[in-house]
């Protein structure tokens, strides 16, 4: 038997799905509500999670001059009571390096530090 030429085979034509603006807005609103994960919303609506994330970013584009810094917030244990901002321990993790600010700190100095890291 001869090998068939792949160009001669009759492959079904791939058809791209299209979604209305109303559908996109509804799904993005569900994702932004935060009651379900983006992955679950995507599965429930038979779309790819990456597609949903793209729609979310298109709905709220970041301005070109705006830079985002990764920030993680840790919960304070219930037994620790914070009375003033000067007793809070702050930790910034940037590119794998941690900056810890203990005891008394000036909020404006920290804001200046963060702005300089952008």
Secondary structure, DSSP 8 states (H G I E B T S, - for coil): -----TTTS-----------HHHHHHHHHHHHHTSS-HHHHHHHTTS-HHHHHHHHHHHT---TT------------TT----SGGG--EEEEETTEEEEE-SS--HHHHHHHHHHH-
